[in-house]
Amino acid sequence: MTAKLQAGPRAKGLPRLEDAIEYGAARQWALDLRDDLADVRRGIVGLDQVDRGAVLFGPPGTGKALLAQMLGEACGIPTVVASMGEFFATTSGYLDSVIKAQRKVFEEARSKAPSFLFLDEINALPNIDKLGDRGRDWWLPVILDFYTLLDGAMSDRDGVIVIGATNRLEDINPALLRPGRLERAIYVGPPDAAGLERIMRHHLAGDLTGEDLGPLALIGSNVGATGAIVMEQVRAARRRARRAGRSMLLEDLMVQIVSEDDRSVEDLRRTALHEAGHVVAGLVQDVGAVKTVSILSTGASGGNVSFDERSLAYSTREHLDAMIVTLLAGRAAEQLVLDVPSQGAGGAADSDLGRATQLMTSIFTATGLGGSLLFRAPFDRAHELLVVDPELRRQVEKGLADLYDRAVDLLRRHKGVLLAVADALIEKRFLTGEQVKKVVERFPLDPPTLS
């Protein structure tokens, strides 16, 4: 029997889906689903016109389970929450008990229909196409039974909408995402500054009502803070205030977001020059508007710059070169002003040198913009060829050296604005795009070379 969709009571304590701007496109999908279910209640459309399910994917702590619960609240129907790991942790682990556990969860969702069934860690179900001989006899019945349950929930149209979640979409069997099953994958990533500020307000409740949280939200967004991280930061800030025997202050929250900084004056100046180098090179070459620049110690790094960058999909060789120059300009600024650069530009694959090397390698191997139309490797694996191809290493090294010289020359011509941005960073430690603009507008810049 097909369940009749009726609006149920709204739960308490959850954020409103309508306000959850931190979820971006995932929020819009959820709102559309809410409206579709409302149309079903009004008899405008049937359940066959509504999404049968989806997989929410993204980094840990981004609130995938919370989004599913907010969706249930917004629709006024219950959400049954489970995880694939529970099928093992709450049973003996034998084949029959695991199968019974997953059947029980689906049956619970049917008994509460209309409902959402949220299955976390759905990637724990192995990809049936990649099963080896070892364990195949055990896993195959579990996987096929899950598919049968999923197909039953979908095809019976009994009012159960299944939402899976994973941190590793690449581990999901494509069979789960085909039409009629979970159908689509929806990214849930770290929130932007506006989203983080909303999350802070939610967890702060009535605390810090008169304080401007914007700068702290910008800092958090720079380092990829998630809703889970913000929740812990607010909890720790409350603890700090409680132990001091007073109400919470903005400083209590700030010290949770910004690590204690024990760098010397010399190291802070080097860091400021490094980040200012990125800023000036990016602005002169029109890589993108500066969103924020910081030399605050956040635990992840001693400083960073965020640009509103254009998509790489339509980049010309000139634009890729400009991006590399901007990456190298941090080291170049240290060399220009302090005579000796530090190792701060390197040390990791996502460092300035790591990213510049990957970009330069991809020019010769993946983009068709390095003098050859031969495609040799995907963008994210192009650098692997450096290990086995001496001639490619020579091309990449020469290309990087030439663009590094360009970065030094660019900053030499704009040394005044470089020092001004560095001084502003030393004074304030964190600058918004508007603050950078006010510093830079006092100096003439070369006209952008990019279209």
N, C-alpha and C positions, 0 to 999 in steps of 0.2 A: 504493500500500500504506500502510495506517495504521501509524504507528510505535508501538512498544510503549514505554510509559513505564517507565523504570527510574531508580532513584536513582544519581546519579554521585558522583564524589569531591568533597568540599567544598574550595573554594578557600581560600587563606590571605590574611590582611591586611585583609579586609573586616569592617566591624562586623556583628554579629549582627542579623538582622531582628527577632528577638524582643526585643532590647534597644533598638531604635531608636524610642524614644517620641517623638522630635522630629518624626516624620512624621504623627502624629495619625491622622486617618481614613484616610489613604493607607496607613499601616502596617497598619491593620485589614483593608483590602481585600487587601493583599499576603498577610497571614496566612491569610485565608479562601481565597485562590487556592492557596496552598501546601497547605492541608488538603484542598481539592477534588482537587488532583493526587495527593495521597496516597491518597484514596479511589479514584481511577482505577486506581492501581497494585494496590490490594487487590481490584479488580473490583466494588466497591460501586456505582459509577456509570460511565457512559461519558463520553468526551470531549465529547459534545454537551451535557453538563450543566455544563461548565466555561466560564468567560469566554473569549471568543475573543480579546479584546484590550481596550485602553484607551488613553486619552490622558492623560498627566500634565501638568498645567499649573500655572504659578505664576511668581513672580519669578525672575530669574537667580540662580544660586548656591545654590538650595535643595536640591540633591542629587537631582534627578530621575533622572539616569543612574545614580547610586550606588544608588538604591532599586531600579532594575531589576536591577543586578548582585547586590545583596543577595538579591533575590527568587530569582534563578537559583541562588545558593549555597544558600539555604534549601531549595529544591526539589531540589537536587542535579543540575541540568541546565545545560548551557552557555547563555551569553547572547552573542549576536552583536550587537555595537554598531556603529552607523553613523550618519551624519547626512545629511540631504538635500543639504547643501552639498558633501559629499564626492563626490556624483555629478557635480558640475561641476569641483571642484578637482582631482580625480584623473583627469580625462579631457580630451579636446580641447575639450569643450563642444558638439560637434556633436550633432545629434539622435540619431543611431544610437548614439554612444558613451555618452550619458547613459542611454538606455534599456537598453543592455547592462550598464551599471554597476549600475542598480537591480535588474535581473534577477539579476545575479551575487550580490548580497547576499541576496536571497530564496532563491536556490539554496543558498548556504552555510548558511543557517538550516535548510533542508530536509535537507541532508546531515548535519547534526548533531542532527536531531530525535531525541528531544523537545528543544525549545529555546525560548528567548525571542529574538525579534528586536526590538531596541531601536532606534528611529529618532528621532534628535534633530532639532530644528529642523524639525519636520514642517510647520510653517506656511510654509516656503519653497516648498511646493507650492501654487501659486495656487488660489484658489477658482474652480472652473470656471464658476460662475454669474456671476462678476464680470470675466471676461476681456474686454478690449476688442478691437477689430479688430487693433490693433498687437500682434503676437506671438502671436495666437490660433492661427494655423496651426502654429507651432512648439510651443507649450505643450500643445495638445490631445492629440497622440499620447503625450506624456510622462505626462500626467495619466491618460488612459484606460488606458495600459499599467500604471501604478501601481495603479489600481483593479482591473485584471484580476489582477495579482500578489497583491494583498491578498485578493481574493475566492477565488483559488486556494488560498492558504495557509489560509484559514478553512474553505472548503467541503470540501477534501480531508481535513481533520482528520488531517493528517500529523504532528501534535504540535508545530506552530509556533504560538506565542502572540505576537502583535505588539503592542508597546507603543510609542506615539509620545510625544513630549514637545515642549512649546512654552512660550514666555513670553507668547504672544499667542493665547489661545484664540479671540478674536473673528475671527481671520484664517482659522480652520479651516472648510473647507466642511462644512456639516451632513451631507453625504453620507458623509463619513468616519465619522461618529458613529452612523450608523443601525445597527439590529440586524443582526448577522451580520458586521459589520466591526469597528470599534474600540469600538462599543457604548456606552461611557460616558466621561465626563470626570471626572478625580479631581484635586482641588486639592492642591498641595504648596506650602505657604507657609513663611514664616520660623518657626523653632521658638520655643516658649515658653521661659521661664527654665529649667525642668527639662530640656528637650531640649537647650538650649545647654550646660548644665553637662555633660550626657552626652557631647556632641560634644567639649567641651574635654578631658574625661578621656580620650577615645579618642585625640585627637591628642597629648596630653601623654604618653601611655604611662606610663612610670614616674616622670615628673617631678611635683613638687608634690603628692605623694601625701598628705601630712598637712595640706594647706592647704584652707581652706573657699573653694570657688569660687562659692558661691551668690550673694554680692553682685555679683561681676563678671558672672555669667550674667544676673542681673536687669537690670543696666545694659545689657548687650548686647541683651536682649529688648526693652527700651524703645525702642531705635533701630532695631529690625528687623534685627539682625545675622543672617546666614545661616551655614550650615556652611562655605561657601567663605571667608567673612570670618574665621571662627574659625580655620580652618586657616592662613590667612596671618598672623593675630595670633600664634599659637603659634610659627610659623616665625620670625617677627621677634623674639619673646621669646627663643627659643633663640639667635638670632644675637647679640642684645644680651649675653646671659650668656657666650657663647663668646668674644666680643671682650673681655669684662672678665676672662677667664681664670678663671671660676668656674662653679659649678652654677647652674641657673636658680632665681631667687627669684620670689615672688608679684609683687613690684614690677615685674619684667621684663614680665610679662603685663599688669599693670595699666596701664602706660604705653602699651601698644599699644591698649588699649580706651578709656582716658580721655586726651584730648588735653591737652597742657600748657596750663595756665590762666594767662594774663597779664592777666586782668581786674583792675581796681582794686577796692579795698575797697567803694567806693561802688557800682560796677556789680554786684558780688556781692550786696550788700544789696538792690539794686533787683530783681535776678533772684530772690532768695529771697522777697521780698515778693510778687512777681508769682506765683510758683508756689504760695506759701502761700494767696494769694487764691483760686486754683482749688480747692485742697484744702478750705478752709473752706466755700466756697459749695457745693461738691459734697456735703459731709457734711451741712450744715444742710438742704439740699433733698433729701437721700436719692437723689442721682443714681446712686450706687453706692459700694461700698467702695473705698477707696484701695488700690491694689496697690503702687505705688512712687511716690516723688517725688524729683527729682534737680535739682541745679544744677551737676552735673559738665559740663564741656565735652567733648562727644563728637564734635565736628566737624559734626554735623547741627544742633545747637541748643545754647543755653546752659543749658537746663533743660527739664524736662517732668514731667507728672503722668500716671499711668495709672490709670484707674478700671475696676472690674469692672462695666461698664455693661450695662443691660438692652437687649434688642432694640428697635430703632425700630419694628418691625412693629406693636406694640400701644400705641404712645405716645399719650397724651392731649395736649391743648393745654397742660395744666399741666406735663406732663413735658417737652415740647419747650421751653417757656418756661424751665424750670429748667435745662435743658442750655445754653441761650443765656446765661442769667445766669452760669452756671459758666464759660463761655468768656470772658465779658466781665469776670469778677471779677479776672483778673490785672491788667488795665489799671486797674480800679477800686481795687485795693489800692495800686498805685503812686500814684494820685492822692490817695487818702485819707491815706497816711502821708507821702509825699514832696511833696505838693501839685501836682506836675507829672508827668503820665504820659510814657512814652517811646513810640517807634514799634514797640517789641517785640511788640505785639499784632497788628501787621499786616504788610504787605509781600508776602504770597503767598496763593495760593488756599487752602492748607491751614493758614494762620495762624489765630489766635483770631478775628480779625475776618472773615477769609474764610469760615470755617466757620459763624460766627454769622450772617453775611449769607445764606449758602446755606440754613441752617435756617429763618431768618425768611421768606425768599422762598418756600420750599417750603410753609410754613404757608398762605400766601395762594394758591398756584398749584397745589399737588400733593396736599395732604392732606385737603382739605375741612374744615379746622379754623380757617379764617380768615374765616368769615362767608359763604362761598360754596361751593357744591358743585361748581362748575365746575372740571374738570381741564384745566389749561393746558399743563403740561410735566412730564416725568419729574423726579424729585427731583434728579438730578445735572445737569440742564440748566435748572432753574427760574430760576437767576440770570441766564441769558442774556436773559430778558425785561426785565430792568432797563434794558437799553440802549434799548429801544424803547417802554417804557411809563412815562411820567412819573408817573402816578397810583400805579402799583405802587411806584415808587421812593419816593414820599412815604409810602406805607403802611409799607414796610419800614424806612425811616429813622426814622419815628416809633416803630415797634415796638421797634427797637434802642435808641433813646434812652430809652424808658420802662423797658426791662429793665436798661439800664446804671444808671439811677437806683436801681433795685431792688438791683442788685449793690452799689453804694456804701452804701446804707442797711443792707443785710445785714451787710456787713463792719464798718460803724461800730458796730453792735450787738455784734459779736464781735471787737472789735479786740484784746482780750487774747489770745485763742487765735490770731489772725492773727499777732501779733508772736511768740508762743511757737513756732509752727511755723516761722516765718522764722528765728528764732534757732537752732533745732535744725538747720535746713538749713545755715546758715552754719557751724555747728560741725562737722557730719558730712558735708555735701555730698550725701549720699544716704540716704534713709530708706525702710525697708520699710513695708508697711501696718501691721504690728504696732507699729513704732516710732512711727508717726503716731498710732496709737490711744492709746499711753501718754501722748503729749503732750496730746492733745485731751481725754482723760478727766478732766483736772484742771479743766476749764472747763464751765460749763453751756451747752448749745446749745439754740436754739429747737427745739421739736418739729418733725419733718419735715412738710411741707405736702402731700407726695405720698402717694397710696395705693399 
